[in-house]
């Protein structure tokens, strides 16, 4: 099923066309990942989800090792037991929420208050865990964001998400908080202003969505009026046109999601700088739309068995559109960073690993 040719990994330190431009390479194959995926799925089902923590570690190690910069893959060293503990906590929170909704729905809305307070703690712990367990050429990532800082973002901007249209501002603030609190070794991420392209991506999508809703509403009103005038026969025609109308609506929302993903990912990565290293991301919205749509069709037609192919295909595309741009050779920066880490010492992290997003 994997028809794309995978290029062999380039040796570390080899010459890169264009000087300090290092393309991101993703060398995984659908066939290899399918074997990992099917075993992970089977064992997770047999163990009622307990093995899912070990499954995540297997998957991450495979993907990280095949994500390469300058010929060197990333390393993932997450502890599955720590991840399992975190997932138990997350499952308990979800169970309480839906349990209250089932037995006392009147009080379910009140749970948003403790969730808004507890959620930032989960997010910070998860980010710290995943950063600490990610390394490239022996130098770890770290996340220094605090619970108080994350809580401030949620309490200041999160409540306005209830109004829908202000969600992009909250997402921008949250993404900025996450990015600027990461560091590679001892070098903190610098984040330039990316608010305008980030917000404009949502603004354009909201505009298209509004036009789509208005257009479908007008057509629906006209069809309804026609059906009412024709009695039972007209009612049948209305129902026959309802399914295509819903398909157009949800299809449009799906394409707008791909548009937002492409534009916001580009905006964020172009704003990040790590010492002498910056990034270039050139995802195209139309490419991502086709990618998501064709992946969805393939997964549906194969009853889910094309999932590994779809995942590898998506990650390969994203890697092909991502570039690391260094002011000088990466070796010099890496050696200096490794020396600083050695002098400063490596703190021991003991965090819960919690899956709250990819």
KADA-V418999 format. One record per backbone hydrogen bond with DSSP energy under -0.5 kcal/mol. NH is the residue of the N-H (numbers start at 1). CO is the residue of the C=O. If there is no record, write none. Layout:
<<NH	CO> <NH	CO>>
//
This chain:
<<3	1> <7	5> <14	11> <19	16> <20	18> <22	20> <22	324> <23	21> <24	319> <24	322> <25	68> <27	25> <27	66> <33	29> <34	30> <35	31> <36	32> <37	33> <38	34> <39	35> <40	36> <41	37> <42	38> <43	39> <44	40> <45	41> <46	42> <47	43> <48	45> <49	44> <50	47> <52	49> <53	50> <54	51> <55	51> <56	52> <57	53> <58	54> <59	55> <60	56> <61	57> <62	58> <63	59> <64	60> <65	61> <66	62> <67	64> <68	25> <68	66> <69	72> <72	69> <74	64> <74	67> <75	135> <77	133> <80	78> <83	79> <84	80> <85	81> <86	82> <87	83> <88	84> <89	85> <90	86> <91	87> <92	88> <93	89> <94	90> <95	91> <96	92> <97	93> <98	94> <99	95> <100	96> <101	97> <102	98> <103	99> <104	100> <107	104> <108	105> <109	105> <110	107> <111	107> <111	108> <112	109> <113	110> <114	110> <115	111> <116	112> <117	113> <118	114> <119	115> <120	116> <122	118> <123	119> <124	120> <125	121> <126	122> <127	123> <128	124> <129	125> <130	126> <131	127> <132	128> <133	129> <134	131> <135	75> <136	139> <137	73> <139	136> <140	138> <141	131> <141	134> <142	183> <144	181> <150	146> <151	147> <152	148> <153	149> <154	150> <155	151> <156	152> <157	153> <158	153> <158	154> <159	154> <160	157> <161	158> <162	159> <163	160> <164	161> <165	163> <166	160> <167	164> <169	166> <170	166> <171	167> <172	168> <173	169> <174	170> <175	171> <176	172> <177	173> <178	174> <179	175> <180	176> <181	177> <181	178> <182	179> <183	142> <184	187> <185	140> <185	183> <186	184> <187	184> <188	186> <189	182> <190	273> <192	190> <192	271> <198	194> <199	195> <200	196> <201	197> <202	198> <203	199> <204	200> <205	201> <206	202> <207	203> <208	204> <209	205> <210	206> <211	207> <212	208> <213	209> <214	210> <215	211> <216	212> <217	213> <218	214> <219	215> <220	216> <221	217> <222	218> <223	219> <224	220> <225	221> <226	222> <227	223> <228	224> <229	225> <230	226> <230	227> <231	228> <233	230> <234	230> <235	231> <236	232> <237	233> <238	234> <239	235> <240	236> <241	237> <242	238> <243	239> <244	240> <245	241> <246	242> <247	243> <248	244> <249	245> <250	246> <251	247> <252	248> <253	249> <254	250> <255	251> <256	252> <257	253> <258	254> <259	255> <260	256> <261	257> <262	258> <263	259> <264	260> <265	261> <266	262> <267	263> <268	264> <269	265> <270	266> <271	267> <271	268> <272	268> <272	269> <273	190> <274	277> <275	188> <275	273> <277	274> <278	325> <279	269> <279	272> <280	323> <282	321> <288	284> <289	285> <290	286> <291	287> <292	288> <293	289> <294	290> <295	291> <296	292> <297	293> <298	294> <299	295> <300	296> <301	297> <302	298> <303	300> <304	299> <305	302> <307	304> <310	306> <311	307> <312	308> <313	309> <314	310> <315	311> <316	312> <317	313> <318	314> <319	315> <320	316> <321	317> <321	318> <322	319> <323	280> <324	22> <325	278> <325	323> <326	20> <326	324> <327	276> <333	329> <334	330> <335	331> <336	332> <337	333> <338	334> <339	335> <340	336> <341	337> <342	338> <343	339> <344	340> <345	341> <347	345> <349	347> <353	82> <354	352> <356	354>>
//
